[in-house]
Each structure stands twice: as C-alpha cells, then as structure tokens.
Amino acid sequence: MKKYLKKLGEEITGERNLITGKKFKETPIEHGKVQNYLNEGYLIISEGKKYITFKKSKKFNGWLFIFLLLLGFIPGILYLIYYASQSDRSITIQK
C-alpha cells in the first residue's frame, strides 16, 4: 500500500508520467537553446528550476510606415492597425 501511495504522490506532483509510469529525468535546460533566443532579441523575464520564460517586444518599423504613407493613406493606416493588433511574444522553455 505504501508503494502505491508513493507512486500516486509522484504522479500528483508531476514527478512520474501518468501514462507510462516512469519517473521524469531531471535534465538541464540546454544552454545553446537559451543563447539562440537571446541572440534573436528575447529577454529573460523569469527563471525557475524547471522553466525559463522569454519575452520579445513588438517593434514599429518607421521606414515601412513612411513608405506605405507615400504609397497612399490607406496602406499606412492599415499598417498602424496591424501594429496595434500585435502583442509581445513570450516563450516558455521547460526541462
């Protein structure tokens, strides 16, 4: 009974896979993967034992906006609407 309760506790806390019944192995987050996101302009927002969360802010392209305004008023307004509808990108990497 104790063995069953121990396995059940591990499944509840997420230490054991519910389907296969195998324990999860602790693997460190790959340094190369983190470095790739940092090189792409992402910033680390939070870091825990099992995860890292990155965030990348949206960027306004002023030259594109001016070019679209020169083409016509409506393309420039459409770009402003597109930019306003975008949100910051966030990614979470888990072990």
C-alpha positions in Angstrom: 0.0 0.0 0.0 2.9 2.4 0.8 4.4 1.8 -2.6 1.1 2.6 -4.3 0.7 5.8 -2.3 4.2 6.8 -3.1 3.6 6.3 -6.8 0.3 8.2 -6.6 2.0 11.1 -4.8 4.7 11.2 -7.5 2.0 11.3 -10.2 0.2 14.1 -8.5 3.3 16.2 -8.0 4.4 15.6 -11.6 7.5 13.5 -10.8 6.1 10.5 -12.6 4.4 10.1 -16.0 0.7 9.1 -15.7 0.6 7.0 -18.8 4.0 5.2 -18.8 4.5 5.2 -15.0 8.2 6.1 -15.5 9.9 8.8 -13.4 10.9 12.0 -15.2 14.6 12.6 -15.5 16.0 15.9 -14.4 17.7 17.4 -17.5 19.2 20.9 -17.5 17.9 23.4 -20.0 20.2 23.5 -23.0 22.5 26.5 -22.9 22.6 26.7 -26.7 18.8 26.9 -26.9 18.7 29.8 -24.4 21.5 31.6 -26.2 19.6 31.3 -29.5 16.6 33.1 -28.0 18.8 35.8 -26.5 20.5 36.3 -29.9 17.1 36.7 -31.5 16.3 39.6 -29.2 14.3 37.9 -26.5 14.8 38.9 -22.9 14.6 36.6 -19.9 11.5 37.5 -17.8 11.5 34.8 -15.2 13.6 31.7 -14.4 12.8 28.8 -12.2 14.2 25.3 -11.6 12.1 23.8 -14.3 11.5 26.7 -16.8 12.7 29.9 -18.3 10.3 32.5 -19.8 11.4 34.8 -22.6 9.7 37.9 -23.9 10.2 39.9 -27.2 8.6 43.3 -27.6 7.0 44.2 -30.8 8.8 46.8 -32.9 7.4 49.6 -35.0 9.0 49.9 -38.4 9.1 53.6 -39.1 10.6 53.4 -42.6 7.9 50.9 -43.7 5.2 53.2 -42.3 6.6 56.2 -44.2 6.9 54.2 -47.4 3.3 53.0 -47.1 2.1 56.5 -46.4 3.8 57.7 -49.6 2.0 54.9 -51.5 -1.3 56.1 -50.1 -3.0 57.0 -46.9 -4.9 53.7 -46.6 -1.8 51.4 -46.6 -0.3 53.5 -43.9 -3.4 53.3 -41.7 -3.6 49.5 -42.4 -0.1 49.2 -41.1 -0.9 51.1 -37.9 -3.9 48.8 -37.3 -1.7 45.8 -37.9 0.9 47.0 -35.5 -1.7 47.8 -32.8 -3.2 44.4 -33.1 0.1 42.6 -32.5 1.2 41.7 -29.0 4.5 41.0 -27.4 5.8 37.4 -27.9 6.5 35.2 -25.0 8.0 31.7 -24.9 8.5 29.3 -22.0 11.0 26.6 -22.1 10.6 23.7 -19.7 13.0 21.0 -18.7 
